[in-house]
Amino acid sequence: MITNPQIENGFIQIATGKKENDILSALIKASLSGTEYQITLLIMRKTWGFKKKEDWISLTQFEEYTGKTRASICSSINILVKKSILVKKSIPGVRASYQLNKDFNRWKQLVKKNRLVKKTIQTSIKKQTQLVKKTIPSKETITKEIYTKYNSNKLLGMFRDINPFYERLFANKTERAALERMVEKYGEDKMYGLIGHLKEILDRPYSPRITTPYELEVKMGHLVQFMKQEQLKVAKTGTTKI
């Protein structure tokens, strides 16, 4: 397919100022990550491209346009909001609107913070206490390490079939922590299998209600007991439940 965009087919108006005092120059100097730039450009297209100040944009649209995972998108959006580059208005569990903050003088640069902590050094003569610098990793770095180690974004996405509001799980620290503890205790492969069978289990009478990682962790003992009882029923009747 040959592409040949023409201005008469549509264009985006971007206000400029004197001596590069404009939005594009500010974005060039902003030193954003690749995903952050993708999200910013998409919001410009969805708003200014249609002569709107703000627009409702679903996470699914962000995924389709950027090709990035939902976890990466959520993390980058949160960073852009903290930097005051984006303004986000949301209705929990329903939708969210976005707009670019044109007052780029209010944009912030997030940097790693250093703090002084006490470190005790053991010597042959005496213990010496000195102050050393300890780097506190940013929220973005911590998030990337968690998802790389446990592949949590895929596991959380598996709750789509049993929880209509599963998107909330990605930003919920309690749910992520519960999932990470279970992965560390039972292993990633076992968690994939267990979560994958939750929909089938929940359809059975007297099964425990589980729609989130935290509920799964709390009710794990109940769930295991229920599954054992189901296996005994199958052994007695000689039939197999699908």
C-alpha positions in Angstrom: 0.0 0.0 0.0 1.4 3.4 -1.1 1.2 6.2 1.5 1.0 9.8 0.3 -0.4 12.0 3.1 -1.8 15.3 1.8 -2.5 18.4 4.0 -6.0 18.6 2.4 -6.8 15.2 4.0 -6.2 16.6 7.5 -3.4 18.1 9.6 -2.5 18.9 13.2 -2.1 22.5 14.2 0.7 23.1 16.7 1.2 26.6 18.1 4.8 27.9 17.9 6.5 30.9 19.5 9.6 33.0 19.1 13.1 31.5 19.3 12.0 27.9 19.5 9.7 28.7 22.4 7.1 26.1 21.4 5.7 22.7 22.3 7.8 20.8 19.8 11.1 22.3 21.0 10.1 21.6 24.6 9.3 18.0 23.7 12.7 17.6 21.9 14.5 18.8 25.1 12.3 16.7 27.4 14.5 13.5 27.2 11.5 11.2 27.3 11.7 7.4 26.9 10.6 5.9 23.6 7.2 4.7 25.0 6.7 8.1 26.7 7.2 9.9 23.3 4.8 7.4 21.6 2.1 8.1 24.1 2.6 11.9 23.9 2.4 11.9 20.1 -0.7 9.7 20.1 -2.5 12.0 22.5 -1.5 15.0 20.3 -3.0 13.1 17.3 -6.2 12.2 19.1 -6.8 15.7 20.5 -5.2 18.5 18.4 -5.6 16.3 15.3 -9.3 16.5 15.7 -9.3 20.1 17.1 -10.1 18.9 20.6 -8.5 19.9 23.9 -8.8 16.4 25.4 -10.1 13.0 24.4 -11.1 9.7 26.0 -8.5 7.1 25.0 -8.6 3.5 26.1 -5.6 1.4 27.1 -6.5 -0.9 24.2 -6.0 2.0 21.8 -2.6 2.8 23.3 -1.6 -0.9 22.8 -2.8 -0.9 19.2 -1.0 2.3 18.2 2.3 1.8 20.2 2.7 -2.0 20.1 3.8 -1.9 23.8 2.5 -3.9 26.7 -0.3 -2.6 28.9 2.0 -2.6 31.9 4.6 -0.5 30.1 1.9 1.9 28.9 0.4 2.4 32.4 3.9 3.0 33.8 4.8 5.6 31.2 1.5 7.4 31.5 2.0 7.7 35.3 5.5 9.1 34.7 4.2 11.7 32.2 1.5 12.7 34.6 4.1 13.1 37.4 6.2 15.2 35.1 3.1 17.4 34.5 3.4 16.8 30.7 0.0 15.1 30.6 -3.2 15.8 32.4 -5.3 12.7 33.1 -8.9 12.7 34.2 -10.4 9.3 35.0 -13.6 7.6 36.0 -12.3 4.5 38.0 -12.9 1.2 36.2 -14.6 3.0 33.2 -12.4 5.3 31.1 -9.9 8.1 31.2 -9.3 11.3 29.2 -6.0 12.8 28.4 -4.6 16.2 27.3 -1.2 17.7 26.8 -0.2 20.4 29.2 0.8 23.3 26.9 2.5 25.2 29.8 5.8 23.5 29.3 7.5 25.8 31.9 5.7 23.6 34.5 7.0 20.3 33.1 9.2 18.5 35.6 12.3 16.3 35.2 12.2 13.2 37.5 15.6 12.2 38.7 16.9 9.5 41.1 17.2 10.8 44.6 20.2 10.2 46.8 20.1 10.0 50.5 22.6 9.6 53.3 22.4 6.4 55.2 24.5 5.0 58.0 26.8 2.1 57.1 28.9 0.3 59.7 32.4 -0.9 58.8 34.0 -3.6 60.9 37.7 -3.1 61.5 40.3 -4.9 63.6 40.4 -1.9 66.0 36.8 -0.7 66.3 33.5 -0.2 64.5 33.4 3.0 62.4 30.2 4.5 61.3 30.2 6.7 58.2 27.7 8.3 55.9 27.5 6.9 52.4 25.3 7.7 49.4 22.6 5.2 48.5 20.7 5.5 45.3 17.0 5.1 45.5 15.7 3.6 42.3 12.8 5.4 40.6 9.3 3.9 40.5 9.8 3.2 36.8 13.0 1.2 37.4 11.3 -0.9 40.2 8.3 -1.6 38.0 10.4 -2.7 35.0 12.4 -5.1 37.3 9.2 -6.6 38.7 7.7 -7.3 35.3 10.9 -8.6 33.9 11.4 -11.1 36.8 7.9 -12.4 37.2 6.3 -11.5 33.8 3.4 -10.2 35.9 1.8 -8.3 33.1 0.8 -11.5 31.3 -0.4 -13.2 34.5 -2.5 -10.2 35.5 -3.9 -10.1 31.9 -5.2 -13.7 32.4 -7.8 -12.3 34.9 -9.6 -10.8 32.0 -12.0 -13.8 31.7 -13.1 -13.6 35.3 -12.9 -9.9 36.2 -14.5 -7.3 34.0 -12.4 -4.6 35.8 -9.1 -6.5 35.6 -7.3 -3.4 34.2 -7.3 -2.0 37.7 -5.1 -4.8 38.9 -2.1 -3.4 36.9 -1.9 -0.3 39.1 -2.9 -2.0 42.4 0.2 -2.5 44.6 -1.6 -5.0 46.8 -2.7 -7.2 43.9 0.8 -7.1 42.3 2.5 -7.9 45.6 0.1 -10.9 46.2 0.9 -12.2 42.7 4.6 -11.8 43.2 4.5 -13.8 46.5 2.6 -16.6 44.9 5.0 -16.8 41.9 8.0 -16.9 44.2 6.3 -19.6 46.4 4.7 -21.9 43.7 6.6 -21.0 40.5 5.5 -19.2 37.4 4.4 -22.3 35.4 2.0 -23.4 38.2 0.5 -19.9 38.4 -0.1 -19.9 34.7 -2.0 -23.2 34.9 -3.9 -22.3 38.1 -5.1 -18.9 36.8 -5.9 -20.4 33.4 -8.4 -22.8 35.1 -10.0 -20.3 37.4 -12.9 -19.6 35.0 -13.8 -23.3 34.7 -13.5 -23.7 38.5 -15.7 -20.7 39.3 -18.5 -22.0 37.2 -18.9 -25.0 39.5 -21.3 -25.1 42.5 -19.8 -24.2 45.9 -16.5 -23.1 44.4 -14.6 -20.2 46.2 -15.1 -16.8 44.6 -11.8 -15.7 43.2 -11.4 -12.8 40.8 -8.1 -11.1 41.9 -4.6 -12.2 42.8 -5.1 -11.2 46.4 -8.3 -13.3 46.7 -6.4 -16.2 45.1 -3.6 -15.9 47.7 -6.1 -15.7 50.7 -8.3 -18.5 49.5 -5.6 -20.8 48.1 -6.2 -23.4 50.8 -10.0 -23.4 50.2 -9.3 -23.7 46.5 -6.9 -26.6 46.8 -9.4 -28.4 49.1 -12.2 -27.8 46.6 -10.2 -29.2 43.7 -9.3 -32.3 45.7 -13.1 -32.9 46.4 -13.8 -32.5 42.7 -11.1 -35.0 41.9 -12.7 -37.5 44.3 -16.1 -37.0 42.6 -14.5 -37.7 39.3 -12.9 -40.9 40.7 -16.1 -42.2 42.1 -18.3 -41.4 39.1 -15.7 -42.4 36.5 -16.5 -39.2 34.5 -14.2 -36.3 33.6 -15.2 -32.7 34.0 -14.0 -30.4 31.3 
